[in-house]
Amino acid sequence: MSRPAPGRLRPPASLVRLPLSTAPWLAAGYLASYPLVGGALFTVATAAFVSGVVLSQFTVTLPLIIGSVWVIRSCAQVERGRATLVDRPIPYRYSEVTETGLPAHLKTRCTDPAIARDCAYLILLFPPLLIVDLFALVVWLVSLGCVTLPLWYRAVDVSGGPAGPHGALSWVLTLPGALALALLALALLPFAARLLLVTARLHLTVAQAVLRPPGDPLAEAKRVLNRPGPLSAVPVGRRTGIPTEPTENRENHETNTGWAG
């Protein structure tokens, strides 16, 4: 079964109506904010990670490593909250410090698998996600620009450009050429919107897979064990094969035979 689309990225049933819905515009906002927010988080997280590795070589600076871990954790929290642009915020779970003392605190923070996943998303996955997001955004913006070309084609000056006044752009930057290109872009605009939605869902899926706490592999087995079994409603005597009789009859029998207290 295919995974359902996030709450705000559900497209309409008709592909033609997709550019007029709010889904591609929300997806565009989610993807467009990543180069700015993600770039800043990438810079800060990388600096904190490198600082933590360098500081770990000196015993006197060990408390500062906790600060580096806290910075990386805060950057991941920002990215988890950015998911609210298209879906619910991404849940999280970090290991709790159960022992006292700086060594125990440092060991718990630095060996937490959640911190490793934060570094993987903020640092390692930033370049490929950025390339994919920018590609979808460029396709969407070029399509919108071509659709609106008849409104601003006169403002383009190509007389001194490499195409020259008689180049390939000379016909496009006329009213008939601008209208023809706008009609072509209008026909391709729903597919550009679909690409935008697919890219936003892919980005969100990667963020959720890496930043959210991993699922318990024994969750299904625990659910089955905690669920009442088929023998829970059967009397004890029937489970063991020993016939039982109602409590009322057993008390009357004991009274008649003199065995009652």
C-alpha positions in Angstrom: 0.0 0.0 0.0 1.2 3.5 -0.8 1.8 5.9 2.1 -0.9 8.6 2.3 0.2 12.1 1.4 0.9 14.6 4.2 -2.1 16.6 5.4 -1.3 19.8 3.5 0.2 18.2 0.4 -2.9 16.3 -0.7 -3.5 17.2 -4.4 -7.0 17.5 -5.9 -8.3 14.7 -7.9 -7.9 16.5 -11.2 -4.3 17.2 -12.4 -5.5 20.3 -14.3 -6.7 21.9 -11.0 -3.4 21.2 -9.2 -1.7 24.5 -9.9 -4.8 26.3 -8.6 -4.8 24.5 -5.3 -2.8 25.4 -2.2 -0.7 22.2 -2.2 2.0 23.2 -4.8 2.4 26.6 -3.2 2.9 25.1 0.3 5.4 22.7 -1.2 7.2 25.6 -2.9 7.4 27.4 0.4 8.7 24.3 2.2 11.4 23.7 -0.5 12.3 27.4 -0.9 12.9 27.8 2.8 15.4 24.9 2.9 18.3 26.6 1.1 18.1 29.4 3.6 17.2 27.6 6.8 19.0 24.4 5.9 22.1 26.2 4.8 22.3 28.1 8.1 21.7 24.9 10.0 24.3 23.1 8.0 26.9 25.7 8.7 26.1 25.9 12.5 25.9 22.1 12.9 29.1 21.5 10.9 31.0 24.1 13.1 29.6 22.5 16.2 30.5 19.0 15.1 34.1 19.9 14.2 34.5 21.9 17.4 33.3 18.9 19.4 35.8 16.6 17.6 38.6 19.0 18.2 37.7 19.8 21.8 37.4 16.0 22.6 41.2 15.9 22.4 41.6 18.1 25.4 40.4 17.0 28.8 40.0 20.5 30.1 37.5 21.3 27.4 35.2 18.3 27.9 32.3 20.3 29.3 32.3 22.3 26.0 31.5 19.1 24.1 28.1 19.0 25.7 27.5 22.5 24.4 28.4 21.3 20.9 25.9 18.5 21.2 23.3 20.9 22.5 23.8 23.1 19.4 23.4 20.2 17.0 20.3 19.1 18.9 18.8 22.6 18.7 19.5 22.7 14.9 17.6 19.4 14.5 14.7 20.8 16.5 14.4 23.8 14.1 14.2 21.4 11.1 11.6 19.2 12.9 9.5 22.4 13.5 9.9 23.4 9.8 7.9 20.4 8.9 4.8 22.2 10.1 4.7 24.0 6.8 3.3 20.9 5.1 2.6 18.4 7.9 2.8 17.9 11.7 6.1 18.5 13.5 8.4 15.6 13.6 8.5 13.8 17.0 11.8 13.2 18.8 13.2 11.3 21.7 16.7 11.7 23.2 18.3 9.5 25.8 17.9 10.6 29.4 20.8 11.0 31.8 20.2 8.5 34.6 23.5 8.9 36.4 25.1 11.9 38.1 28.4 13.4 37.2 29.9 15.0 34.2 31.4 11.7 32.7 28.0 10.0 32.7 26.3 13.1 31.3 29.0 13.4 28.6 28.8 9.7 27.7 25.0 9.7 27.4 24.9 12.8 25.2 27.7 11.8 22.9 26.6 8.2 22.5 23.0 9.0 21.9 21.9 7.5 18.5 19.5 10.5 18.0 22.5 12.8 17.9 24.1 10.7 15.2 20.9 10.8 13.2 20.8 14.6 13.6 24.3 15.0 12.3 23.5 12.7 9.3 20.5 14.8 8.3 22.0 18.3 9.0 25.4 17.6 7.5 25.6 14.6 5.2 22.1 14.9 3.6 22.2 18.6 3.0 23.9 18.6 -0.4 21.7 16.0 -2.1 18.5 17.4 -0.7 19.5 20.9 -1.7 20.2 19.8 -5.3 16.8 18.0 -5.6 14.9 20.9 -4.0 16.5 23.5 -6.2 15.8 21.5 -9.4 12.1 21.2 -8.6 12.0 24.9 -7.7 13.7 26.0 -10.9 11.3 24.0 -13.0 8.3 25.5 -11.2 9.6 29.1 -11.4 10.5 28.8 -15.1 7.1 27.4 -15.8 5.4 30.3 -14.0 7.7 32.8 -15.7 6.8 31.4 -19.1 3.1 31.5 -18.3 3.3 35.2 -17.4 5.7 36.1 -20.3 3.1 38.1 -22.3 2.9 40.5 -19.4 6.6 41.4 -19.2 8.3 40.3 -22.5 8.7 44.0 -23.5 10.9 44.6 -20.5 13.6 42.2 -21.8 16.4 43.8 -23.8 18.4 41.3 -25.9 19.8 43.8 -28.4 23.2 43.6 -26.9 23.0 39.9 -25.9 24.6 36.9 -27.7 21.3 36.1 -29.5 21.3 39.6 -31.1 18.3 41.3 -32.5 17.8 38.5 -35.0 18.6 35.6 -32.7 16.4 32.9 -31.3 14.9 35.1 -28.7 13.8 37.8 -31.1 10.7 35.8 -32.1 9.9 34.7 -28.6 10.1 38.2 -27.2 7.2 39.3 -29.5 3.6 39.1 -28.6 2.8 36.1 -30.8 5.9 34.3 -29.6 5.2 35.1 -25.9 1.6 33.9 -26.2 2.7 30.6 -27.9 5.3 30.0 -25.2 2.8 30.9 -22.5 0.3 28.4 -23.8 2.9 25.7 -23.9 4.0 26.5 -20.4 0.4 26.5 -19.2 0.0 23.0 -20.5 3.1 21.8 -18.7 2.4 23.7 -15.5 0.4 20.9 -13.8 3.3 18.5 -14.4 5.7 21.1 -12.8 3.3 21.3 -9.9 3.3 17.5 -9.6 7.1 17.5 -9.6 7.1 20.1 -6.8 4.7 18.0 -4.7 6.7 14.8 -5.2 9.9 16.5 -4.2 8.4 18.0 -1.1 7.0 14.6 -0.1 10.4 13.0 -0.7 12.2 15.7 1.4 9.6 15.3 4.2 9.9 11.5 4.1 13.6 11.6 4.4 13.4 14.1 7.3 10.9 12.0 9.2 12.8 8.8 8.6 16.1 10.2 10.0 14.9 12.7 12.6 12.1 10.8 14.3 12.8 8.1 16.9 13.0 4.6 15.4 10.1 2.3 15.9 10.2 -0.6 18.3 10.8 -3.9 16.3 9.0 -5.8 19.1 6.0 -3.5 19.2 3.7 -5.9 17.3 4.8 -8.9 19.5 4.2 -6.8 22.7 0.8 -5.8 21.4 -0.2 -9.5 20.8 1.1 -10.5 24.3 -0.8 -7.7 26.1 -4.0 -8.5 24.2 -6.5 -10.8 26.0 -6.2 -14.4 24.6 -9.0 -16.7 23.6 -8.9 -18.5 27.0 -9.4 -15.4 29.1 -13.2 -15.8 29.0 -13.2 -19.6 29.6 -13.7 -20.9 33.2 -10.6 -22.4 34.9 -12.2 -25.8 35.1 -12.8 -26.0 31.4 -9.2 -24.9 30.7 -7.8 -27.8 32.8 -10.5 -30.3 31.8 -11.9 -30.7 35.3 -15.6 -30.2 35.4 -16.9 -27.4 37.7 -20.2 -26.6 39.1 -21.7 -23.2 40.0 -20.8 -21.8 43.4 -24.4 -21.8 44.6 -24.8 -25.6 44.0 -21.5 -26.3 45.6 -22.5 -24.4 48.8 -25.9 -26.2 49.0 -24.1 -29.6 48.7 -21.7 -28.8 51.4 -24.5 -27.7 53.7 -26.6 -30.8 53.2 -23.6 -33.1 53.8 -22.4 -31.4 56.9 -19.2 -30.2 55.5 -20.0 -26.6 55.7 -18.0 -24.5 58.2 
